[in-house]
Amino acid sequence: MTNRIKEFRVKLGMTQEELAKKVNVRRETIVFLEKNKYNPSLRLAFDLAKTLEISVEDLFSFDDEK
Amino acid sequence: MKRIILMAAVILMVAATLYLWFSNSGFANGEGLYLGIIVLVLVFAVFLLVRRIKSWKAGEPQEDELTKKVMVRTAALSYYISLYLWVFLLYMQDRVTFDKDRLIGIGIVGMAIIFALSWVFNHFRGVSND
């Protein structure tokens, strides 16, 4: 699964820290998410999408990993 | 905040015990190594404590879903590896003369080291594909 969190965050002029506070996680978690080293829970995914003002489908894309 | 106080109390107790132990009995043969290992584990605990205090000061949650997942994976991995450590120690017990106390001490310190290393591994690797 890949995401475009960084792209939309930068578009909104938000820092990682600000985004972390808005979705109630640690800044570290945002760092891992942006590096695609962590797949968020459904709740966090929806919170991120809402905060970044886009849909979940636009924020995350799933490629079947075999 | 409660967890920070609890963690600080545990670190202080371990440090105090260590100080009393070595100030009363001094260093016997090979005990310097034990001291070094326990100090390393303590340093790791202090590192975790400092992280928590920083998060608390920054207004971040001290734990979130990623830190919880890292902890769960760390616990699972360190438990698995610790089983092998104990099997190895039991195997060695028949071949090398160990005091029972020393054997248990090595096992417990070994488990602490394995836990710390597993945490470092999981923390820097991230938790992907869940």
gemmi code that builds the backbone of each chain (N, CA, C; Angstrom):
import gemmi

chains = {
    "A": [
        ("MET", (0.846, -1.191, 0.000), (0.000, 0.000, 0.000), (0.887, 1.248, 0.000)),
        ("THR", (0.556, 2.179, -0.843), (1.320, 3.436, -0.861), (0.368, 4.594, -0.553)),
        ("ASN", (0.936, 5.706, -0.157), (0.060, 6.842, 0.158), (0.668, 8.155, -0.336)),
        ("ARG", (-0.181, 9.179, -0.341), (0.265, 10.497, -0.799), (0.117, 11.524, 0.319)),
        ("ILE", (0.369, 11.077, 1.528), (0.196, 11.951, 2.699), (1.099, 13.183, 2.598)),
        ("LYS", (2.369, 12.938, 2.277), (3.328, 14.043, 2.226), (2.890, 15.101, 1.201)),
        ("GLU", (2.488, 14.601, 0.027), (2.080, 15.507, -1.062), (0.934, 16.427, -0.616)),
        ("PHE", (-0.108, 15.827, -0.005), (-1.265, 16.632, 0.402), (-0.959, 17.487, 1.632)),
        ("ARG", (-0.095, 16.969, 2.494), (0.279, 17.753, 3.682), (1.016, 19.027, 3.261)),
        ("VAL", (1.962, 18.860, 2.344), (2.743, 20.014, 1.873), (1.835, 21.011, 1.154)),
        ("LYS", (0.869, 20.461, 0.390), (-0.081, 21.330, -0.322), (-0.829, 22.239, 0.644)),
        ("LEU", (-1.161, 21.688, 1.808), (-1.903, 22.470, 2.800), (-0.968, 23.301, 3.690)),
        ("GLY", (0.341, 23.199, 3.443), (1.320, 23.962, 4.216), (1.397, 23.522, 5.675)),
        ("MET", (1.195, 22.235, 5.889), (1.173, 21.706, 7.258), (2.493, 21.012, 7.565)),
        ("THR", (2.950, 21.120, 8.796), (4.155, 20.374, 9.181), (3.720, 18.981, 9.667)),
        ("GLN", (4.716, 18.102, 9.781), (4.416, 16.748, 10.265), (3.851, 16.818, 11.686)),
        ("GLU", (4.397, 17.717, 12.457), (3.974, 17.863, 13.851), (2.509, 18.313, 13.936)),
        ("GLU", (2.161, 19.278, 13.088), (0.771, 19.770, 13.099), (-0.200, 18.672, 12.697)),
        ("LEU", (0.181, 17.936, 11.650), (-0.686, 16.847, 11.198), (-0.826, 15.787, 12.297)),
        ("ALA", (0.298, 15.475, 12.936), (0.282, 14.466, 14.012), (-0.676, 14.885, 15.119)),
        ("LYS", (-0.617, 16.161, 15.497), (-1.490, 16.642, 16.569), (-2.963, 16.573, 16.164)),
        ("LYS", (-3.230, 16.889, 14.886), (-4.621, 16.882, 14.430), (-5.224, 15.474, 14.409)),
        ("VAL", (-4.398, 14.483, 14.118), (-4.947, 13.114, 14.070), (-4.593, 12.327, 15.336)),
        ("ASN", (-4.019, 13.020, 16.311), (-3.719, 12.448, 17.617), (-2.769, 11.230, 17.570)),
        ("VAL", (-1.660, 11.411, 16.846), (-0.594, 10.388, 16.869), (0.731, 11.106, 17.106)),
        ("ARG", (1.796, 10.303, 17.271), (3.113, 10.894, 17.440), (3.662, 11.340, 16.076)),
        ("ARG", (4.562, 12.314, 16.068), (5.151, 12.787, 14.807), (5.860, 11.641, 14.085)),
        ("GLU", (6.486, 10.790, 14.880), (7.186, 9.617, 14.357), (6.275, 8.758, 13.463)),
        ("THR", (5.033, 8.636, 13.881), (4.075, 7.815, 13.122), (3.843, 8.422, 11.741)),
        ("ILE", (3.770, 9.758, 11.686), (3.605, 10.428, 10.392), (4.845, 10.175, 9.522)),
        ("VAL", (6.025, 10.214, 10.147), (7.272, 9.959, 9.403), (7.223, 8.557, 8.785)),
        ("PHE", (6.843, 7.566, 9.579), (6.764, 6.186, 9.078), (5.703, 6.041, 7.986)),
        ("LEU", (4.581, 6.734, 8.168), (3.512, 6.667, 7.160), (3.999, 7.248, 5.830)),
        ("GLU", (4.662, 8.393, 5.913), (5.122, 9.047, 4.680), (6.187, 8.227, 3.961)),
        ("LYS", (6.936, 7.460, 4.734), (7.961, 6.599, 4.112), (7.376, 5.266, 3.655)),
        ("ASN", (6.074, 5.099, 3.810), (5.387, 3.838, 3.496), (5.930, 2.655, 4.293)),
        ("LYS", (6.355, 2.935, 5.502), (6.850, 1.858, 6.358), (5.786, 1.384, 7.333)),
        ("TYR", (4.634, 1.978, 7.256), (3.559, 1.602, 8.167), (2.216, 1.821, 7.497)),
        ("ASN", (1.359, 0.812, 7.588), (-0.001, 0.952, 7.078), (-0.928, 1.295, 8.241)),
        ("PRO", (-1.641, 2.426, 8.142), (-2.439, 2.859, 9.298), (-3.705, 2.020, 9.477)),
        ("SER", (-4.292, 2.156, 10.646), (-5.585, 1.515, 10.884), (-6.626, 2.262, 10.052)),
        ("LEU", (-7.789, 1.647, 9.913), (-8.856, 2.262, 9.126), (-9.247, 3.620, 9.719)),
        ("ARG", (-9.293, 3.656, 11.040), (-9.683, 4.898, 11.716), (-8.677, 6.024, 11.435)),
        ("LEU", (-7.388, 5.677, 11.546), (-6.361, 6.689, 11.292), (-6.380, 7.123, 9.828)),
        ("ALA", (-6.620, 6.161, 8.939), (-6.682, 6.484, 7.510), (-7.799, 7.499, 7.244)),
        ("PHE", (-8.969, 7.273, 7.852), (-10.092, 8.208, 7.672), (-9.800, 9.561, 8.308)),
        ("ASP", (-9.165, 9.542, 9.482), (-8.808, 10.805, 10.155), (-7.837, 11.612, 9.290)),
        ("LEU", (-6.862, 10.909, 8.710), (-5.877, 11.587, 7.852), (-6.558, 12.186, 6.630)),
        ("ALA", (-7.427, 11.382, 6.019), (-8.116, 11.861, 4.815), (-8.958, 13.094, 5.132)),
        ("LYS", (-9.651, 13.057, 6.258), (-10.506, 14.185, 6.656), (-9.644, 15.432, 6.915)),
        ("THR", (-8.528, 15.236, 7.624), (-7.659, 16.374, 7.948), (-7.023, 16.954, 6.686)),
        ("LEU", (-6.669, 16.078, 5.747), (-6.015, 16.541, 4.511), (-7.041, 16.924, 3.428)),
        ("GLU", (-8.305, 16.857, 3.791), (-9.419, 17.294, 2.936), (-9.461, 16.575, 1.596)),
        ("ILE", (-9.263, 15.281, 1.620), (-9.423, 14.467, 0.404), (-10.091, 13.153, 0.787)),
        ("SER", (-10.352, 12.337, -0.226), (-10.981, 11.046, 0.085), (-9.901, 10.007, 0.391)),
        ("VAL", (-10.297, 8.968, 1.096), (-9.357, 7.890, 1.437), (-8.791, 7.250, 0.160)),
        ("GLU", (-9.654, 7.118, -0.841), (-9.222, 6.484, -2.106), (-8.122, 7.294, -2.789)),
        ("ASP", (-8.201, 8.615, -2.644), (-7.165, 9.453, -3.264), (-5.873, 9.443, -2.452)),
        ("LEU", (-6.036, 9.235, -1.168), (-4.871, 9.291, -0.280), (-4.066, 7.981, -0.306)),
        ("PHE", (-4.775, 6.875, -0.368), (-4.095, 5.575, -0.335), (-4.364, 4.799, -1.610)),
        ("SER", (-3.354, 4.095, -2.081), (-3.586, 3.190, -3.208), (-3.008, 1.832, -2.869)),
        ("PHE", (-3.713, 0.824, -3.286), (-3.317, -0.532, -2.925), (-2.861, -1.297, -4.156)),
        ("ASP", (-1.631, -1.790, -4.095), (-1.137, -2.678, -5.158), (-1.021, -4.056, -4.536)),
        ("ASP", (-1.564, -5.033, -5.230), (-1.529, -6.392, -4.684), (-0.084, -6.856, -4.565)),
        ("GLU", (0.344, -7.115, -3.323), (1.732, -7.579, -3.100), (1.730, -9.079, -3.007)),
        ("LYS", (2.522, -9.712, -3.837), (2.556, -11.188, -3.814), (3.901, -11.651, -3.317)),
    ],
    "B": [
        ("MET", (1.324, 10.638, 32.233), (2.188, 11.100, 33.328), (2.449, 9.980, 34.335)),
        ("LYS", (1.370, 9.201, 34.629), (1.509, 8.089, 35.580), (2.583, 7.117, 35.119)),
        ("ARG", (2.564, 6.829, 33.808), (3.525, 5.856, 33.264), (4.953, 6.381, 33.354)),
        ("ILE", (5.104, 7.693, 33.155), (6.439, 8.286, 33.253), (6.960, 8.127, 34.680)),
        ("ILE", (6.104, 8.412, 35.655), (6.512, 8.288, 37.057), (6.848, 6.834, 37.384)),
        ("LEU", (6.001, 5.929, 36.897), (6.215, 4.494, 37.157), (7.552, 4.031, 36.562)),
        ("MET", (7.789, 4.444, 35.330), (9.025, 4.052, 34.640), (10.254, 4.627, 35.359)),
        ("ALA", (10.160, 5.897, 35.756), (11.271, 6.544, 36.472), (11.527, 5.828, 37.794)),
        ("ALA", (10.448, 5.416, 38.470), (10.593, 4.720, 39.759), (11.305, 3.377, 39.563)),
        ("VAL", (10.927, 2.654, 38.514), (11.562, 1.345, 38.251), (13.051, 1.535, 37.940)),
        ("ILE", (13.357, 2.537, 37.107), (14.761, 2.799, 36.754), (15.570, 3.148, 38.009)),
        ("LEU", (14.989, 3.998, 38.858), (15.684, 4.399, 40.092), (15.916, 3.196, 41.005)),
        ("MET", (14.900, 2.326, 41.105), (15.030, 1.142, 41.969), (16.131, 0.213, 41.468)),
        ("VAL", (16.151, -0.003, 40.145), (17.185, -0.881, 39.573), (18.571, -0.265, 39.786)),
        ("ALA", (18.674, 1.050, 39.549), (19.961, 1.734, 39.723), (20.418, 1.661, 41.186)),
        ("ALA", (19.471, 1.861, 42.111), (19.810, 1.814, 43.543), (20.253, 0.408, 43.949)),
        ("THR", (19.530, -0.604, 43.452), (19.886, -1.997, 43.760), (21.283, -2.311, 43.251)),
        ("LEU", (21.533, -1.853, 42.038), (22.841, -2.084, 41.410), (23.955, -1.438, 42.230)),
        ("TYR", (23.682, -0.210, 42.675), (24.672, 0.528, 43.472), (24.947, -0.202, 44.796)),
        ("LEU", (23.862, -0.625, 45.452), (24.014, -1.314, 46.745), (24.765, -2.632, 46.576)),
        ("TRP", (24.401, -3.345, 45.524), (25.016, -4.648, 45.245), (26.527, -4.503, 45.078)),
        ("PHE", (26.908, -3.587, 44.203), (28.337, -3.475, 43.896), (29.122, -2.688, 44.956)),
        ("SER", (28.444, -1.811, 45.693), (29.185, -1.087, 46.734), (29.418, -1.977, 47.959)),
        ("ASN", (28.506, -2.935, 48.201), (28.677, -3.820, 49.358), (29.652, -4.963, 49.088)),
        ("SER", (29.498, -5.590, 47.903), (30.302, -6.794, 47.658), (31.512, -6.552, 46.755)),
        ("GLY", (31.562, -5.400, 46.083), (32.671, -5.126, 45.176), (32.592, -5.999, 43.929)),
        ("PHE", (33.617, -5.931, 43.103), (33.610, -6.695, 41.850), (34.264, -8.064, 42.046)),
        ("ALA", (33.519, -9.106, 41.771), (34.135, -10.431, 41.740), (34.555, -10.694, 40.293)),
        ("ASN", (35.166, -11.836, 40.079), (35.609, -12.175, 38.719), (34.430, -12.221, 37.750)),
        ("GLY", (34.538, -11.497, 36.665), (33.514, -11.565, 35.631), (32.279, -10.718, 35.911)),
        ("GLU", (32.203, -10.122, 37.076), (30.999, -9.349, 37.394), (30.980, -7.984, 36.704)),
        ("GLY", (32.150, -7.535, 36.281), (32.214, -6.285, 35.523), (31.375, -6.375, 34.266)),
        ("LEU", (31.397, -7.560, 33.650), (30.612, -7.781, 32.430), (29.121, -7.663, 32.731)),
        ("TYR", (28.692, -8.305, 33.844), (27.277, -8.204, 34.243), (26.886, -6.756, 34.450)),
        ("LEU", (27.765, -6.039, 35.174), (27.489, -4.630, 35.470), (27.312, -3.846, 34.163)),
        ("GLY", (28.227, -4.076, 33.233), (28.172, -3.382, 31.944), (26.866, -3.652, 31.227)),
        ("ILE", (26.455, -4.916, 31.226), (25.224, -5.287, 30.510), (24.006, -4.647, 31.185)),
        ("ILE", (23.974, -4.715, 32.526), (22.826, -4.125, 33.233), (22.795, -2.612, 33.021)),
        ("VAL", (23.968, -1.983, 33.019), (24.021, -0.533, 32.770), (23.494, -0.222, 31.364)),
        ("LEU", (23.850, -1.065, 30.397), (23.346, -0.873, 29.027), (21.819, -0.944, 28.991)),
        ("VAL", (21.274, -1.933, 29.689), (19.812, -2.072, 29.733), (19.192, -0.852, 30.414)),
        ("LEU", (19.857, -0.357, 31.462), (19.368, 0.845, 32.146), (19.401, 2.064, 31.215)),
        ("VAL", (20.486, 2.175, 30.465), (20.605, 3.300, 29.511), (19.457, 3.252, 28.505)),
        ("PHE", (19.130, 2.041, 28.064), (18.022, 1.868, 27.122), (16.703, 2.324, 27.762)),
        ("ALA", (16.522, 1.952, 29.027), (15.297, 2.350, 29.745), (15.236, 3.871, 29.895)),
        ("VAL", (16.391, 4.482, 30.190), (16.433, 5.951, 30.321), (16.098, 6.602, 28.976)),
        ("PHE", (16.605, 6.015, 27.893), (16.314, 6.512, 26.545), (14.797, 6.509, 26.292)),
        ("LEU", (14.144, 5.403, 26.666), (12.690, 5.316, 26.488), (11.963, 6.345, 27.354)),
        ("LEU", (12.487, 6.533, 28.567), (11.883, 7.505, 29.483), (11.982, 8.922, 28.914)),
        ("VAL", (13.149, 9.254, 28.394), (13.361, 10.600, 27.821), (12.412, 10.834, 26.639)),
        ("ARG", (12.229, 9.786, 25.816), (11.295, 9.890, 24.681), (9.888, 10.209, 25.163)),
        ("ARG", (9.496, 9.499, 26.218), (8.150, 9.711, 26.766), (7.998, 11.125, 27.325)),
        ("ILE", (9.030, 11.590, 28.019), (8.954, 12.941, 28.593), (8.873, 13.988, 27.479)),
        ("LYS", (9.666, 13.777, 26.425), (9.638, 14.720, 25.289), (8.239, 14.764, 24.666)),
        ("SER", (7.651, 13.584, 24.473), (6.305, 13.515, 23.883), (5.301, 14.218, 24.783)),
        ("TRP", (5.450, 13.993, 26.078), (4.520, 14.588, 27.034), (4.634, 16.114, 26.993)),
        ("LYS", (5.870, 16.614, 26.917), (6.097, 18.063, 26.866), (5.565, 18.664, 25.565)),
        ("ALA", (5.704, 17.894, 24.459), (5.258, 18.399, 23.155), (3.750, 18.275, 22.981)),
        ("GLY", (3.090, 17.671, 23.954), (1.636, 17.517, 23.873), (1.208, 16.378, 22.972)),
        ("GLU", (2.164, 15.523, 22.602), (1.831, 14.349, 21.774), (1.351, 13.214, 22.674)),
        ("PRO", (0.585, 12.285, 22.113), (0.270, 11.109, 22.924), (1.559, 10.296, 23.156)),
        ("GLN", (1.715, 9.749, 24.349), (2.938, 8.959, 24.612), (2.890, 7.628, 23.872)),
        ("GLU", (1.689, 7.168, 23.638), (1.510, 5.917, 22.893), (0.469, 6.155, 21.821)),
        ("ASP", (0.709, 5.622, 20.637), (-0.324, 5.634, 19.614), (-0.342, 4.258, 18.972)),
        ("GLU", (-1.090, 4.120, 17.864), (-1.245, 2.766, 17.319), (0.081, 2.175, 16.839)),
        ("LEU", (0.981, 3.018, 16.335), (2.265, 2.469, 15.866), (3.119, 1.977, 17.040)),
        ("THR", (3.215, 2.779, 18.086), (4.049, 2.360, 19.227), (3.476, 1.097, 19.873)),
        ("LYS", (2.145, 0.987, 19.899), (1.533, -0.222, 20.464), (1.854, -1.443, 19.604)),
        ("LYS", (1.780, -1.258, 18.285), (2.086, -2.389, 17.390), (3.550, -2.789, 17.505)),
        ("VAL", (4.427, -1.786, 17.607), (5.858, -2.071, 17.761), (6.077, -2.866, 19.047)),
        ("MET", (5.369, -2.470, 20.115), (5.510, -3.166, 21.395), (5.023, -4.615, 21.297)),
        ("VAL", (3.889, -4.808, 20.627), (3.333, -6.167, 20.495), (4.303, -7.050, 19.711)),
        ("ARG", (4.823, -6.512, 18.620), (5.773, -7.297, 17.811), (7.057, -7.561, 18.577)),
        ("THR", (7.501, -6.550, 19.322), (8.715, -6.709, 20.123), (8.524, -7.813, 21.160)),
        ("ALA", (7.374, -7.799, 21.827), (7.091, -8.812, 22.845), (7.089, -10.205, 22.216)),
        ("ALA", (6.435, -10.328, 21.062), (6.347, -11.635, 20.407), (7.736, -12.127, 19.983)),
        ("LEU", (8.490, -11.237, 19.358), (9.817, -11.628, 18.854), (10.772, -11.961, 20.010)),
        ("SER", (10.756, -11.126, 21.052), (11.691, -11.357, 22.149), (11.321, -12.621, 22.930)),
        ("TYR", (10.030, -12.919, 23.043), (9.605, -14.155, 23.701), (10.133, -15.366, 22.924)),
        ("TYR", (9.972, -15.317, 21.624), (10.403, -16.413, 20.752), (11.915, -16.644, 20.866)),
        ("ILE", (12.691, -15.556, 20.799), (14.147, -15.689, 20.871), (14.580, -16.118, 22.279)),
        ("SER", (13.857, -15.602, 23.311), (14.204, -15.954, 24.688), (14.063, -17.451, 24.955)),
        ("LEU", (13.092, -18.075, 24.288), (12.943, -19.531, 24.445), (14.227, -20.240, 24.042)),
        ("TYR", (14.803, -19.793, 22.932), (16.062, -20.394, 22.467), (17.195, -20.109, 23.443)),
        ("LEU", (17.188, -18.909, 24.035), (18.215, -18.566, 25.020), (18.155, -19.538, 26.201)),
        ("TRP", (16.939, -19.794, 26.698), (16.797, -20.695, 27.850), (17.178, -22.126, 27.480)),
        ("VAL", (16.810, -22.542, 26.281), (17.200, -23.895, 25.830), (18.730, -23.983, 25.784)),
        ("PHE", (19.369, -22.926, 25.267), (20.829, -22.900, 25.186), (21.444, -22.935, 26.592)),
        ("LEU", (20.859, -22.157, 27.516), (21.400, -22.131, 28.887), (21.236, -23.488, 29.567)),
        ("LEU", (20.106, -24.143, 29.329), (19.898, -25.469, 29.929), (20.876, -26.488, 29.341)),
        ("TYR", (21.136, -26.339, 28.051), (22.111, -27.210, 27.383), (23.499, -26.976, 27.994)),
        ("MET", (23.838, -25.704, 28.215), (25.156, -25.369, 28.766), (25.295, -25.807, 30.229)),
        ("GLN", (24.172, -25.825, 30.929), (24.190, -26.162, 32.354), (24.803, -27.548, 32.599)),
        ("ASP", (24.537, -28.467, 31.679), (25.071, -29.822, 31.830), (26.551, -29.895, 31.488)),
        ("ARG", (27.039, -28.918, 30.777), (28.419, -28.992, 30.281), (29.381, -28.045, 31.011)),
        ("VAL", (28.836, -26.954, 31.518), (29.684, -25.983, 32.237), (29.136, -25.872, 33.658)),
        ("THR", (30.025, -25.768, 34.639), (29.515, -25.664, 36.009), (29.032, -24.235, 36.275)),
        ("PHE", (27.720, -24.130, 36.453), (27.071, -22.847, 36.715), (26.422, -22.904, 38.100)),
        ("ASP", (26.447, -21.780, 38.833), (25.561, -21.684, 39.991), (24.155, -21.496, 39.446)),
        ("LYS", (23.186, -22.000, 40.191), (21.776, -21.808, 39.760), (21.450, -20.314, 39.684)),
        ("ASP", (21.942, -19.550, 40.705), (21.656, -18.110, 40.744), (22.222, -17.400, 39.516)),
        ("ARG", (23.457, -17.798, 39.197), (24.118, -17.164, 38.044), (23.382, -17.495, 36.743)),
        ("LEU", (22.946, -18.734, 36.640), (22.220, -19.167, 35.439), (20.938, -18.342, 35.269)),
        ("ILE", (20.196, -18.209, 36.356), (18.947, -17.437, 36.288), (19.255, -15.966, 35.982)),
        ("GLY", (20.324, -15.448, 36.603), (20.737, -14.062, 36.348), (21.060, -13.842, 34.885)),
        ("ILE", (21.843, -14.752, 34.310), (22.199, -14.633, 32.881), (20.939, -14.681, 32.028)),
        ("GLY", (20.028, -15.588, 32.388), (18.782, -15.715, 31.619), (17.971, -14.430, 31.639)),
        ("ILE", (17.830, -13.845, 32.826), (17.004, -12.629, 32.950), (17.658, -11.447, 32.236)),
        ("VAL", (18.971, -11.277, 32.447), (19.668, -10.177, 31.766), (19.626, -10.400, 30.242)),
        ("GLY", (19.788, -11.660, 29.838), (19.726, -11.996, 28.404), (18.377, -11.634, 27.818)),
        ("MET", (17.315, -11.934, 28.564), (15.964, -11.596, 28.085), (15.794, -10.085, 27.926)),
        ("ALA", (16.367, -9.339, 28.892), (16.268, -7.872, 28.811), (17.000, -7.357, 27.563)),
        ("ILE", (18.177, -7.936, 27.295), (18.943, -7.502, 26.109), (18.181, -7.855, 24.834)),
        ("ILE", (17.631, -9.072, 24.806), (16.875, -9.503, 23.617), (15.683, -8.573, 23.394)),
        ("PHE", (15.012, -8.192, 24.477), (13.861, -7.287, 24.356), (14.307, -5.939, 23.772)),
        ("ALA", (15.414, -5.416, 24.317), (15.901, -4.109, 23.840), (16.268, -4.180, 22.349)),
        ("LEU", (16.971, -5.243, 21.971), (17.379, -5.378, 20.562), (16.166, -5.569, 19.655)),
        ("SER", (15.177, -6.339, 20.126), (13.965, -6.549, 19.324), (13.221, -5.227, 19.137)),
        ("TRP", (13.204, -4.418, 20.200), (12.524, -3.117, 20.092), (13.226, -2.239, 19.048)),
        ("VAL", (14.554, -2.198, 19.127), (15.320, -1.390, 18.168), (15.032, -1.882, 16.745)),
        ("PHE", (15.047, -3.207, 16.565), (14.793, -3.801, 15.243), (13.411, -3.399, 14.718)),
        ("ASN", (12.383, -3.600, 15.543), (11.015, -3.302, 15.093), (10.773, -1.809, 14.933)),
        ("HIS", (11.390, -1.031, 15.828), (11.161, 0.407, 15.780), (11.719, 1.021, 14.499)),
        ("PHE", (12.929, 0.625, 14.122), (13.544, 1.237, 12.945), (13.091, 0.595, 11.632)),
        ("ARG", (12.608, -0.646, 11.726), (12.140, -1.321, 10.522), (10.734, -0.857, 10.143)),
        ("GLY", (9.950, -0.470, 11.145), (8.564, -0.092, 10.888), (7.676, -1.328, 10.882)),
        ("VAL", (6.365, -1.092, 10.847), (5.417, -2.212, 10.853), (4.606, -2.112, 9.565)),
        ("SER", (5.026, -2.853, 8.569), (4.322, -2.740, 7.283), (3.509, -4.000, 7.003)),
        ("ASN", (2.671, -3.902, 6.023), (1.878, -5.026, 5.527), (1.012, -5.688, 6.594)),
        ("ASP", (0.340, -4.891, 7.379), (-0.602, -5.444, 8.356), (-2.017, -5.320, 7.822)),
    ],
}
model = gemmi.Model(1)
for chain_id, residues in chains.items():
    chain = gemmi.Chain(chain_id)
    for i, (resn, *xyz) in enumerate(residues, 1):
        res = gemmi.Residue()
        res.name, res.seqid = resn, gemmi.SeqId(i, " ")
        for name, pos in zip(("N", "CA", "C"), xyz):
            atom = gemmi.Atom()
            atom.name, atom.element = name, gemmi.Element(name[0])
            atom.pos, atom.b_iso = gemmi.Position(*pos), 0.0
            res.add_atom(atom)
        chain.add_residue(res)
    model.add_chain(chain)
structure = gemmi.Structure()
structure.add_model(model)
structure.setup_entities()
